[in-house]
Amino acid sequence: MDRGQCFVMSAQARAAKERHQEELQQLHALRAAAIDTREKRCLTPSAPEQAEQSSSSRPATQMPRGRCGL
């Protein structure tokens, strides 16, 4: 390989690295958003706690909400 080809390849590698960094940032943002959503859901009482608190006021056909272990 001559010097010109090495320079072109390193420029291509640099561009690929930049694209990869952008993809990682996007994935990190998506993951952070997903974690935030899960944490917000977990702040509500879990299914057994809800069943104990409002077993007489809730119809039996309604599914419990706020389950974190899924």
Biopython code that builds the backbone (N, CA, C, O; Angstrom):
import numpy as np
from Bio.PDB.StructureBuilder import StructureBuilder

atoms = [
    (1, "MET", "N", (0.833, -1.188, 0.000)),
    (1, "MET", "CA", (0.000, 0.000, 0.000)),
    (1, "MET", "C", (0.874, 1.245, 0.000)),
    (1, "MET", "O", (1.869, 1.324, 0.720)),
    (2, "ASP", "N", (0.497, 2.185, -0.793)),
    (2, "ASP", "CA", (1.254, 3.436, -0.757)),
    (2, "ASP", "C", (0.616, 4.392, 0.241)),
    (2, "ASP", "O", (-0.448, 4.114, 0.794)),
    (3, "ARG", "N", (1.265, 5.495, 0.458)),
    (3, "ARG", "CA", (0.844, 6.431, 1.499)),
    (3, "ARG", "C", (-0.561, 6.991, 1.249)),
    (3, "ARG", "O", (-1.317, 7.165, 2.205)),
    (4, "GLY", "N", (-0.928, 7.272, 0.027)),
    (4, "GLY", "CA", (-2.240, 7.830, -0.288)),
    (4, "GLY", "C", (-3.370, 6.893, 0.087)),
    (4, "GLY", "O", (-4.396, 7.336, 0.604)),
    (5, "GLN", "N", (-3.198, 5.607, -0.165)),
    (5, "GLN", "CA", (-4.238, 4.649, 0.186)),
    (5, "GLN", "C", (-4.421, 4.543, 1.699)),
    (5, "GLN", "O", (-5.544, 4.416, 2.187)),
    (6, "CYS", "N", (-3.319, 4.596, 2.433)),
    (6, "CYS", "CA", (-3.420, 4.539, 3.893)),
    (6, "CYS", "C", (-4.199, 5.738, 4.417)),
    (6, "CYS", "O", (-5.017, 5.591, 5.325)),
    (7, "PHE", "N", (-3.961, 6.914, 3.863)),
    (7, "PHE", "CA", (-4.656, 8.113, 4.314)),
    (7, "PHE", "C", (-6.142, 8.004, 4.018)),
    (7, "PHE", "O", (-6.965, 8.367, 4.858)),
    (8, "VAL", "N", (-6.502, 7.507, 2.831)),
    (8, "VAL", "CA", (-7.910, 7.354, 2.478)),
    (8, "VAL", "C", (-8.574, 6.344, 3.414)),
    (8, "VAL", "O", (-9.704, 6.561, 3.853)),
    (9, "MET", "N", (-7.898, 5.263, 3.718)),
    (9, "MET", "CA", (-8.485, 4.255, 4.602)),
    (9, "MET", "C", (-8.668, 4.804, 6.013)),
    (9, "MET", "O", (-9.674, 4.522, 6.664)),
    (10, "SER", "N", (-7.707, 5.583, 6.485)),
    (10, "SER", "CA", (-7.859, 6.116, 7.832)),
    (10, "SER", "C", (-8.996, 7.137, 7.876)),
    (10, "SER", "O", (-9.677, 7.257, 8.895)),
    (11, "ALA", "N", (-9.208, 7.866, 6.792)),
    (11, "ALA", "CA", (-10.336, 8.799, 6.742)),
    (11, "ALA", "C", (-11.652, 8.017, 6.749)),
    (11, "ALA", "O", (-12.623, 8.429, 7.385)),
    (12, "GLN", "N", (-11.676, 6.897, 6.042)),
    (12, "GLN", "CA", (-12.875, 6.058, 6.051)),
    (12, "GLN", "C", (-13.105, 5.468, 7.442)),
    (12, "GLN", "O", (-14.237, 5.400, 7.920)),
    (13, "ALA", "N", (-12.025, 5.047, 8.075)),
    (13, "ALA", "CA", (-12.146, 4.497, 9.427)),
    (13, "ALA", "C", (-12.622, 5.571, 10.395)),
    (13, "ALA", "O", (-13.431, 5.292, 11.280)),
    (14, "ARG", "N", (-12.131, 6.782, 10.238)),
    (14, "ARG", "CA", (-12.550, 7.884, 11.108)),
    (14, "ARG", "C", (-14.038, 8.168, 10.920)),
    (14, "ARG", "O", (-14.757, 8.388, 11.896)),
    (15, "ALA", "N", (-14.501, 8.165, 9.671)),
    (15, "ALA", "CA", (-15.924, 8.400, 9.399)),
    (15, "ALA", "C", (-16.781, 7.276, 9.996)),
    (15, "ALA", "O", (-17.849, 7.529, 10.551)),
    (16, "ALA", "N", (-16.301, 6.040, 9.875)),
    (16, "ALA", "CA", (-17.036, 4.910, 10.448)),
    (16, "ALA", "C", (-17.091, 5.020, 11.971)),
    (16, "ALA", "O", (-18.112, 4.717, 12.589)),
    (17, "LYS", "N", (-15.983, 5.457, 12.565)),
    (17, "LYS", "CA", (-15.953, 5.622, 14.017)),
    (17, "LYS", "C", (-16.934, 6.702, 14.462)),
    (17, "LYS", "O", (-17.619, 6.536, 15.471)),
    (18, "GLU", "N", (-17.010, 7.799, 13.724)),
    (18, "GLU", "CA", (-17.950, 8.867, 14.058)),
    (18, "GLU", "C", (-19.395, 8.385, 13.947)),
    (18, "GLU", "O", (-20.223, 8.694, 14.804)),
    (19, "ARG", "N", (-19.697, 7.623, 12.885)),
    (19, "ARG", "CA", (-21.051, 7.071, 12.737)),
    (19, "ARG", "C", (-21.376, 6.140, 13.903)),
    (19, "ARG", "O", (-22.481, 6.158, 14.446)),
    (20, "HIS", "N", (-20.388, 5.326, 14.274)),
    (20, "HIS", "CA", (-20.586, 4.392, 15.377)),
    (20, "HIS", "C", (-20.850, 5.148, 16.684)),
    (20, "HIS", "O", (-21.719, 4.755, 17.462)),
    (21, "GLN", "N", (-20.114, 6.215, 16.922)),
    (21, "GLN", "CA", (-20.325, 7.012, 18.132)),
    (21, "GLN", "C", (-21.726, 7.622, 18.156)),
    (21, "GLN", "O", (-22.373, 7.658, 19.202)),
    (22, "GLU", "N", (-22.189, 8.097, 17.008)),
    (22, "GLU", "CA", (-23.541, 8.659, 16.922)),
    (22, "GLU", "C", (-24.591, 7.593, 17.223)),
    (22, "GLU", "O", (-25.568, 7.855, 17.926)),
    (23, "GLU", "N", (-24.384, 6.381, 16.683)),
    (23, "GLU", "CA", (-25.318, 5.289, 16.947)),
    (23, "GLU", "C", (-25.335, 4.932, 18.433)),
    (23, "GLU", "O", (-26.394, 4.684, 19.009)),
    (24, "LEU", "N", (-24.151, 4.909, 19.045)),
    (24, "LEU", "CA", (-24.083, 4.610, 20.471)),
    (24, "LEU", "C", (-24.816, 5.662, 21.298)),
    (24, "LEU", "O", (-25.496, 5.328, 22.268)),
    (25, "GLN", "N", (-24.680, 6.928, 20.918)),
    (25, "GLN", "CA", (-25.381, 7.993, 21.637)),
    (25, "GLN", "C", (-26.893, 7.836, 21.506)),
    (25, "GLN", "O", (-27.627, 8.035, 22.473)),
    (26, "GLN", "N", (-27.358, 7.478, 20.306)),
    (26, "GLN", "CA", (-28.795, 7.276, 20.106)),
    (26, "GLN", "C", (-29.293, 6.097, 20.938)),
    (26, "GLN", "O", (-30.346, 6.178, 21.571)),
    (27, "LEU", "N", (-28.530, 4.998, 20.935)),
    (27, "LEU", "CA", (-28.925, 3.831, 21.723)),
    (27, "LEU", "C", (-28.933, 4.151, 23.212)),
    (27, "LEU", "O", (-29.814, 3.706, 23.947)),
    (28, "HIS", "N", (-27.949, 4.922, 23.649)),
    (28, "HIS", "CA", (-27.895, 5.303, 25.060)),
    (28, "HIS", "C", (-29.120, 6.135, 25.439)),
    (28, "HIS", "O", (-29.699, 5.945, 26.508)),
    (29, "ALA", "N", (-29.508, 7.053, 24.563)),
    (29, "ALA", "CA", (-30.683, 7.884, 24.838)),
    (29, "ALA", "C", (-31.945, 7.022, 24.906)),
    (29, "ALA", "O", (-32.792, 7.232, 25.774)),
    (30, "LEU", "N", (-32.075, 6.055, 23.996)),
    (30, "LEU", "CA", (-33.234, 5.161, 24.022)),
    (30, "LEU", "C", (-33.251, 4.319, 25.293)),
    (30, "LEU", "O", (-34.297, 4.134, 25.915)),
    (31, "ARG", "N", (-32.082, 3.814, 25.667)),
    (31, "ARG", "CA", (-31.998, 2.988, 26.870)),
    (31, "ARG", "C", (-32.337, 3.815, 28.108)),
    (31, "ARG", "O", (-33.042, 3.341, 28.998)),
    (32, "ALA", "N", (-31.841, 5.036, 28.165)),
    (32, "ALA", "CA", (-32.139, 5.903, 29.311)),
    (32, "ALA", "C", (-33.632, 6.195, 29.379)),
    (32, "ALA", "O", (-34.207, 6.220, 30.467)),
    (33, "ALA", "N", (-34.263, 6.415, 28.237)),
    (33, "ALA", "CA", (-35.708, 6.666, 28.215)),
    (33, "ALA", "C", (-36.470, 5.429, 28.687)),
    (33, "ALA", "O", (-37.455, 5.548, 29.416)),
    (34, "ALA", "N", (-36.022, 4.248, 28.277)),
    (34, "ALA", "CA", (-36.687, 3.011, 28.692)),
    (34, "ALA", "C", (-36.526, 2.794, 30.191)),
    (34, "ALA", "O", (-37.471, 2.368, 30.855)),
    (35, "ILE", "N", (-35.353, 3.077, 30.729)),
    (35, "ILE", "CA", (-35.124, 2.917, 32.162)),
    (35, "ILE", "C", (-35.994, 3.893, 32.933)),
    (35, "ILE", "O", (-36.581, 3.523, 33.950)),
    (36, "ASP", "N", (-36.090, 5.128, 32.473)),
    (36, "ASP", "CA", (-36.936, 6.121, 33.135)),
    (36, "ASP", "C", (-38.382, 5.658, 33.171)),
    (36, "ASP", "O", (-39.056, 5.808, 34.191)),
    (37, "THR", "N", (-38.867, 5.098, 32.069)),
    (37, "THR", "CA", (-40.246, 4.622, 32.008)),
    (37, "THR", "C", (-40.462, 3.504, 33.017)),
    (37, "THR", "O", (-41.469, 3.495, 33.726)),
    (38, "ARG", "N", (-39.523, 2.559, 33.088)),
    (38, "ARG", "CA", (-39.657, 1.455, 34.029)),
    (38, "ARG", "C", (-39.643, 1.956, 35.465)),
    (38, "ARG", "O", (-40.408, 1.469, 36.298)),
    (39, "GLU", "N", (-38.782, 2.926, 35.765)),
    (39, "GLU", "CA", (-38.720, 3.441, 37.126)),
    (39, "GLU", "C", (-40.028, 4.129, 37.501)),
    (39, "GLU", "O", (-40.496, 3.986, 38.631)),
    (40, "LYS", "N", (-40.618, 4.868, 36.579)),
    (40, "LYS", "CA", (-41.879, 5.545, 36.861)),
    (40, "LYS", "C", (-42.976, 4.525, 37.135)),
    (40, "LYS", "O", (-43.805, 4.727, 38.022)),
    (41, "ARG", "N", (-42.986, 3.436, 36.382)),
    (41, "ARG", "CA", (-43.991, 2.412, 36.585)),
    (41, "ARG", "C", (-43.805, 1.722, 37.932)),
    (41, "ARG", "O", (-44.783, 1.343, 38.576)),
    (42, "CYS", "N", (-42.565, 1.559, 38.355)),
    (42, "CYS", "CA", (-42.282, 0.856, 39.599)),
    (42, "CYS", "C", (-42.605, 1.704, 40.824)),
    (42, "CYS", "O", (-42.666, 1.172, 41.932)),
    (43, "LEU", "N", (-42.811, 2.990, 40.657)),
    (43, "LEU", "CA", (-43.158, 3.833, 41.791)),
    (43, "LEU", "C", (-44.577, 3.565, 42.279)),
    (43, "LEU", "O", (-44.918, 3.891, 43.416)),
    (44, "THR", "N", (-45.401, 2.974, 41.422)),
    (44, "THR", "CA", (-46.761, 2.622, 41.832)),
    (44, "THR", "C", (-46.706, 1.327, 42.634)),
    (44, "THR", "O", (-45.748, 0.569, 42.483)),
    (45, "PRO", "N", (-47.682, 1.044, 43.471)),
    (45, "PRO", "CA", (-47.675, -0.197, 44.258)),
    (45, "PRO", "C", (-47.686, -1.423, 43.346)),
    (45, "PRO", "O", (-48.268, -1.396, 42.262)),
    (46, "SER", "N", (-47.046, -2.478, 43.790)),
    (46, "SER", "CA", (-47.025, -3.711, 43.002)),
    (46, "SER", "C", (-48.395, -4.382, 43.055)),
    (46, "SER", "O", (-49.259, -3.974, 43.831)),
    (47, "ALA", "N", (-48.590, -5.396, 42.241)),
    (47, "ALA", "CA", (-49.887, -6.056, 42.121)),
    (47, "ALA", "C", (-50.395, -6.628, 43.449)),
    (47, "ALA", "O", (-51.560, -6.402, 43.775)),
    (48, "PRO", "N", (-49.586, -7.360, 44.239)),
    (48, "PRO", "CA", (-50.113, -7.887, 45.510)),
    (48, "PRO", "C", (-50.504, -6.780, 46.488)),
    (48, "PRO", "O", (-51.492, -6.915, 47.211)),
    (49, "GLU", "N", (-49.736, -5.686, 46.517)),
    (49, "GLU", "CA", (-50.068, -4.582, 47.415)),
    (49, "GLU", "C", (-51.383, -3.925, 47.003)),
    (49, "GLU", "O", (-52.196, -3.564, 47.854)),
    (50, "GLN", "N", (-51.585, -3.774, 45.711)),
    (50, "GLN", "CA", (-52.834, -3.179, 45.238)),
    (50, "GLN", "C", (-54.015, -4.084, 45.570)),
    (50, "GLN", "O", (-55.084, -3.603, 45.944)),
    (51, "ALA", "N", (-53.823, -5.376, 45.434)),
    (51, "ALA", "CA", (-54.911, -6.307, 45.715)),
    (51, "ALA", "C", (-55.307, -6.235, 47.188)),
    (51, "ALA", "O", (-56.491, -6.305, 47.519)),
    (52, "GLU", "N", (-54.316, -6.094, 48.074)),
    (52, "GLU", "CA", (-54.616, -5.990, 49.499)),
    (52, "GLU", "C", (-55.305, -4.668, 49.834)),
    (52, "GLU", "O", (-56.212, -4.627, 50.665)),
    (53, "GLN", "N", (-54.869, -3.589, 49.183)),
    (53, "GLN", "CA", (-55.392, -2.267, 49.498)),
    (53, "GLN", "C", (-56.811, -2.060, 48.998)),
    (53, "GLN", "O", (-57.615, -1.422, 49.678)),
    (54, "SER", "N", (-57.132, -2.581, 47.833)),
    (54, "SER", "CA", (-58.433, -2.265, 47.245)),
    (54, "SER", "C", (-59.150, -3.500, 46.710)),
    (54, "SER", "O", (-59.787, -3.437, 45.659)),
    (55, "SER", "N", (-59.053, -4.609, 47.414)),
    (55, "SER", "CA", (-59.686, -5.833, 46.920)),
    (55, "SER", "C", (-61.203, -5.718, 46.900)),
    (55, "SER", "O", (-61.847, -6.319, 46.040)),
    (56, "SER", "N", (-61.783, -4.973, 47.809)),
    (56, "SER", "CA", (-63.241, -4.864, 47.843)),
    (56, "SER", "C", (-63.763, -3.806, 46.879)),
    (56, "SER", "O", (-64.917, -3.880, 46.457)),
    (57, "SER", "N", (-62.936, -2.821, 46.522)),
    (57, "SER", "CA", (-63.423, -1.731, 45.670)),
    (57, "SER", "C", (-63.206, -1.987, 44.181)),
    (57, "SER", "O", (-63.802, -1.297, 43.354)),
    (58, "ARG", "N", (-62.374, -2.953, 43.820)),
    (58, "ARG", "CA", (-62.070, -3.205, 42.417)),
    (58, "ARG", "C", (-62.831, -4.427, 41.918)),
    (58, "ARG", "O", (-62.872, -5.449, 42.605)),
    (59, "PRO", "N", (-63.435, -4.338, 40.730)),
    (59, "PRO", "CA", (-64.074, -5.529, 40.155)),
    (59, "PRO", "C", (-63.033, -6.611, 39.867)),
    (59, "PRO", "O", (-61.875, -6.298, 39.591)),
    (60, "ALA", "N", (-63.430, -7.857, 39.927)),
    (60, "ALA", "CA", (-62.506, -8.969, 39.748)),
    (60, "ALA", "C", (-61.973, -9.060, 38.325)),
    (60, "ALA", "O", (-60.944, -9.702, 38.112)),
    (61, "THR", "N", (-62.626, -8.448, 37.343)),
    (61, "THR", "CA", (-62.193, -8.557, 35.955)),
    (61, "THR", "C", (-61.070, -7.592, 35.599)),
    (61, "THR", "O", (-60.450, -7.754, 34.548)),
    (62, "GLN", "N", (-60.786, -6.601, 36.427)),
    (62, "GLN", "CA", (-59.755, -5.614, 36.115)),
    (62, "GLN", "C", (-58.389, -6.168, 36.500)),
    (62, "GLN", "O", (-58.221, -6.729, 37.583)),
    (63, "MET", "N", (-57.405, -6.007, 35.600)),
    (63, "MET", "CA", (-56.056, -6.484, 35.855)),
    (63, "MET", "C", (-55.317, -5.489, 36.744)),
    (63, "MET", "O", (-55.515, -4.282, 36.603)),
    (64, "PRO", "N", (-54.476, -5.964, 37.651)),
    (64, "PRO", "CA", (-53.689, -5.052, 38.488)),
    (64, "PRO", "C", (-52.637, -4.332, 37.654)),
    (64, "PRO", "O", (-52.154, -4.874, 36.660)),
    (65, "ARG", "N", (-52.284, -3.129, 38.047)),
    (65, "ARG", "CA", (-51.282, -2.341, 37.337)),
    (65, "ARG", "C", (-50.095, -2.086, 38.249)),
    (65, "ARG", "O", (-50.181, -2.253, 39.465)),
    (66, "GLY", "N", (-48.964, -1.672, 37.632)),
    (66, "GLY", "CA", (-47.792, -1.308, 38.408)),
    (66, "GLY", "C", (-46.896, -2.479, 38.749)),
    (66, "GLY", "O", (-46.175, -2.430, 39.746)),
    (67, "ARG", "N", (-46.923, -3.522, 37.952)),
    (67, "ARG", "CA", (-46.076, -4.679, 38.213)),
    (67, "ARG", "C", (-44.689, -4.410, 37.664)),
    (67, "ARG", "O", (-44.546, -4.092, 36.483)),
    (68, "CYS", "N", (-43.664, -4.530, 38.494)),
    (68, "CYS", "CA", (-42.303, -4.167, 38.101)),
    (68, "CYS", "C", (-41.476, -5.352, 37.625)),
    (68, "CYS", "O", (-40.523, -5.142, 36.875)),
    (69, "GLY", "N", (-41.770, -6.525, 37.998)),
    (69, "GLY", "CA", (-40.905, -7.662, 37.728)),
    (69, "GLY", "C", (-41.017, -8.243, 36.337)),
    (69, "GLY", "O", (-40.559, -9.367, 36.125)),
    (70, "LEU", "N", (-41.588, -7.558, 35.392)),
    (70, "LEU", "CA", (-41.776, -8.115, 34.052)),
    (70, "LEU", "C", (-40.588, -7.905, 33.185)),
    (70, "LEU", "O", (-40.590, -8.317, 32.025)),
]
sb = StructureBuilder()
sb.init_structure("model")
sb.init_model(0)
sb.init_chain("A")
sb.init_seg("    ")
for serial, (resi, resn, name, xyz) in enumerate(atoms, 1):
    if name == "N":
        sb.init_residue(resn, " ", resi, " ")
    sb.init_atom(name, np.array(xyz, "f"), 0.0, 1.0, " ", f" {name:<3s}", serial, name[0])
structure = sb.get_structure()
